């Protein structure tokens, strides 16, 4: 099953990794770099993809 994860900034300034269409974050981080590292590992383990969002919510990069 293909999974897609999104890295985005929360209102409190922290960064979250969420599954696509998920209500809750899988994990929350202080920096975007930490969130990206976690998403790469998680997506890689499940043959998934991840999308990195900028602070304004726009897409910065999609990885397949």
MOFENKA-V82865 format. One record per backbone hydrogen bond with DSSP energy under -1.0 kcal/mol. NH is the residue of the N-H (numbers start at 0). CO is the residue of the C=O. Records with the same first field share a line. If there is no record, write none. Layout:
BEGIN
NH = CO + CO
END
This chain:
BEGIN
4 = 48
5 = 17
6 = 50
7 = 15
9 = 13
12 = 9
14 = 28
15 = 7
16 = 26
17 = 5
19 = 3
21 = 18
25 = 16
26 = 16
28 = 14
34 = 30
35 = 31
36 = 32
37 = 33
38 = 34
39 = 35
40 = 36
41 = 37
42 = 38
43 = 39
44 = 40
45 = 41
47 = 42
48 = 2
49 = 62
50 = 4
51 = 60
52 = 6
53 = 57
56 = 53
59 = 51
60 = 51
62 = 49
END
